[in-house]
Amino acid sequence: MAGGVRAGSSSGNGRFTHTALAEINVTPLVDVMLVLLVVFMISAPLMQSGVQVDLPKANAGSLNEAPDQIVLVIGKNKQLSINGNVIAPGTLRPRLEAISKAKSNVEVFIQADQGVAYGFVAQVMAEVKKAKIHRVGLVTDPADPGFKL
């Protein structure tokens, strides 16, 4: 006669009492963690937003002059000028659109005074983007070698 294996202990009368298993099933926990990992991997890149800007690297040296470069200067009093020519308020986007239609690979370098509010500089950058110019850079002075963040 073949005998089966039973978990538990037998009392003297031939009956078995069942005991609880001391093992924890971690498979559902691993499944939930993998689902959360996938959700975060998919949603993390979608949370990034903002105006994309090609900024020059620190201590990269001077930029080469190219014929398709525009220097947009923002003065302390929020006065705008393109390549040294002062422009009237409200005419920035039409001028940039005309330039971008004439030249396909135009680059705009923004020189903003340190005292100008960040929000105004961001609005100017947005106007440049709306004029269909996608290569925008901020011009800065070389960093002080003793300056640390």
C-alpha positions as CSV (number, residue, x, y, z in Angstrom):
1,M,0.0,0.0,0.0
2,A,1.4,3.4,-1.0
3,G,1.6,6.0,1.7
4,G,1.1,9.7,1.3
5,V,3.0,12.4,3.1
6,R,0.9,14.7,5.2
7,A,2.0,17.9,6.9
8,G,1.3,17.9,10.6
9,S,1.8,15.8,13.6
10,S,0.1,12.7,14.6
11,S,-1.4,12.1,17.9
12,G,-1.4,8.7,19.3
13,N,-4.8,7.8,17.9
14,G,-3.8,8.1,14.2
15,R,-5.3,11.5,13.4
16,F,-3.2,14.3,12.0
17,T,-3.4,17.9,13.0
18,H,-2.6,20.5,10.4
19,T,-0.1,23.3,11.2
20,A,0.3,26.6,9.4
21,L,3.0,27.1,6.7
22,A,5.8,29.4,7.8
23,E,6.6,30.5,4.2
24,I,5.5,33.9,2.9
25,N,4.4,34.1,-0.8
26,V,6.3,37.0,-2.3
27,T,5.1,36.5,-5.9
28,P,2.2,39.1,-5.6
29,L,4.6,41.6,-4.0
30,V,7.1,41.2,-6.9
31,D,4.3,41.5,-9.4
32,V,3.1,44.8,-7.9
33,M,6.6,46.2,-7.7
34,L,7.3,45.4,-11.4
35,V,4.0,47.1,-12.4
36,L,4.9,50.2,-10.4
37,L,8.4,50.2,-12.0
38,V,6.9,50.1,-15.5
39,V,4.5,52.9,-14.6
40,F,7.2,55.2,-13.3
41,M,9.5,54.4,-16.3
42,I,6.8,55.4,-18.7
43,S,5.5,58.5,-16.8
44,A,8.9,60.0,-15.8
45,P,9.8,61.3,-19.3
46,L,6.3,62.7,-19.8
47,M,6.6,64.9,-16.8
48,Q,9.4,67.0,-18.2
49,S,8.3,70.1,-19.9
50,G,9.6,73.6,-20.6
51,V,11.4,75.7,-23.2
52,Q,14.3,73.7,-24.7
53,V,17.4,75.8,-25.1
54,D,20.9,75.0,-26.4
55,L,23.0,76.6,-23.8
56,P,26.7,77.0,-24.2
57,K,28.9,75.0,-21.8
58,A,31.0,76.7,-19.1
59,N,34.6,77.4,-20.1
60,A,33.9,76.3,-23.6
61,G,35.7,79.2,-25.2
62,S,34.3,81.7,-27.7
63,L,31.7,80.9,-30.3
64,N,32.6,81.1,-34.0
65,E,30.9,83.9,-35.9
66,A,28.5,82.5,-38.6
67,P,26.4,84.5,-41.0
68,D,23.1,83.1,-39.7
69,Q,23.6,84.3,-36.1
70,I,21.3,86.9,-34.6
71,V,22.3,88.6,-31.3
72,L,19.2,89.7,-29.4
73,V,20.1,92.1,-26.5
74,I,17.8,92.7,-23.6
75,G,18.8,95.9,-21.8
76,K,18.2,96.8,-18.1
77,N,15.1,98.7,-19.0
78,K,13.8,95.8,-21.1
79,Q,14.8,97.5,-24.3
80,L,15.3,95.0,-27.1
81,S,17.7,95.2,-30.0
82,I,18.6,92.9,-32.8
83,N,22.2,93.0,-34.0
84,G,22.5,96.5,-32.6
85,N,19.3,97.9,-34.1
86,V,16.7,98.9,-31.4
87,I,13.3,97.5,-32.1
88,A,9.9,98.8,-31.0
89,P,7.9,96.9,-28.4
90,G,5.5,94.4,-30.0
91,T,7.5,94.0,-33.2
92,L,9.9,91.2,-32.0
93,R,8.0,88.2,-33.4
94,P,7.2,89.7,-36.9
95,R,10.9,90.6,-37.4
96,L,12.1,87.2,-36.2
97,E,9.5,85.5,-38.5
98,A,10.7,87.5,-41.5
99,I,14.3,86.5,-40.6
100,S,13.5,82.8,-40.2
101,K,11.7,82.8,-43.6
102,A,14.7,84.3,-45.3
103,K,17.3,82.1,-43.6
104,S,16.4,78.5,-42.7
105,N,19.1,77.7,-40.1
106,V,19.2,80.9,-38.1
107,E,20.6,80.9,-34.6
108,V,19.5,83.5,-31.9
109,F,21.9,84.3,-29.0
110,I,20.2,86.2,-26.2
111,Q,22.3,88.7,-24.2
112,A,20.2,89.6,-21.2
113,D,21.2,92.1,-18.5
114,Q,21.6,90.5,-15.1
115,G,19.0,92.8,-13.6
116,V,16.2,91.8,-16.0
117,A,13.6,89.6,-14.4
118,Y,13.8,85.9,-15.4
119,G,10.1,85.9,-16.4
120,F,10.8,88.6,-19.1
121,V,13.7,86.6,-20.5
122,A,11.5,83.5,-20.6
123,Q,8.8,85.5,-22.5
124,V,11.4,86.7,-25.0
125,M,12.6,83.1,-25.5
126,A,9.0,82.0,-26.0
127,E,8.5,84.7,-28.7
128,V,11.7,83.4,-30.5
129,K,10.3,79.9,-30.4
130,K,6.9,81.1,-31.8
131,A,8.8,82.7,-34.7
132,K,9.9,79.1,-35.6
133,I,13.5,79.6,-34.6
134,H,14.6,76.5,-32.7
135,R,18.2,77.2,-32.0
136,V,18.4,79.6,-29.1
137,G,21.3,80.3,-26.8
138,L,22.1,82.5,-23.8
139,V,25.3,84.5,-23.9
140,T,27.1,84.8,-20.5
141,D,30.5,86.1,-19.3
142,P,33.1,83.5,-18.3
143,A,32.5,82.2,-14.8
144,D,34.8,83.4,-12.0
145,P,37.3,80.5,-11.3
146,G,36.7,80.9,-7.5
147,F,32.9,80.7,-7.8
148,K,31.5,77.4,-6.5
149,L,27.9,76.2,-6.3
